[in-house]
Amino acid sequence: MSAPLSDASLDQLFLTARTYNAWQPKDVSDEQIRRLYELAKFGPTAANSSPMRIVFVKSPDAKQRLKPYLSESNAEKTMQAPVTAIVATDYAFYEKLPQLFPHADARSWFVGNEALVQASGTRNGSLQGAYLIMAARALGLDCGPMSGFDQAGVDAEFFAGTQIKSNFLINIGYGDPDTNLFGRLPRLSFDEAAQIA
C-alpha cells in the first residue's frame, strides 16, 4: 500500500458521509451497480468465503414486491431511492469454498457444523455489507442502510427455496442534503469504546 488517503477521501468515506433519508431524482445505472459489486467483493472474509448475496431492487415491479415488507417509516424513502440493496447471507456459502478457497478442504470445516455455519456466515456477510457501503461512497454514491423490514417476508419473496436470508437493506443513490437529513449524532470517544492492551 502507498500513502494514506487524502483528507477529502476520508471525508467522502467517513467524516462527512451521512445516512440519507431522501434522494435526488438521479438514476444509478446498471453499470454503476456492477462496478459497486466488483469493488466491494474484494474486502476480506474468512477463508474467502464471500457469503453475501445481494438483490439490487431497481425496477418498479421489484420495488412493489419489496414495499409490503417495509416498516412504515422506511417505505416512502425506499420507494424514492434509485436502488435498494437487499444484503443477504447464503448459509450454504461453504458449497462455493472449493472454488473460492481451493488450497484446502475448507468445505469440510462447515458441513454438519450448523453453529459454525451460522456464526461465520452472519459475521462475514455483515462485513461484506459494510464493504458495500464503503464501496458505494468511494464511487460517489450515498447510502441509507436500515433495518425495519419483515425479514421472513423478504426472504419468501426474493429468496424462496434457498438458504439465503436477508440481513439488512441499503438505499443507494444521490442523497438530498436538504430533506430529512438529521444533524450529525455523537459518537463514543476512544476512551469510551476502546483500549490499547
Secondary structure, 3 states (H helix, E strand, C coil): CCCCCCHHHHHHHHHCCCECCCECCCCCCHHHHHHHHHHHCCCCCHHHCCCEEEEEECCHHHHHHHHHHECHHHHHHHHHCCEEEEEEEECCHHHHHHHHCCCCCCHHHHCCCHHHHHHHHHHHHHHHHHHHHHHHHHCCCEEEEECCECHHHHHHHHCCCCCEEEEEEEEEECECCCCCCCCCCCCCCHHHHCCCC
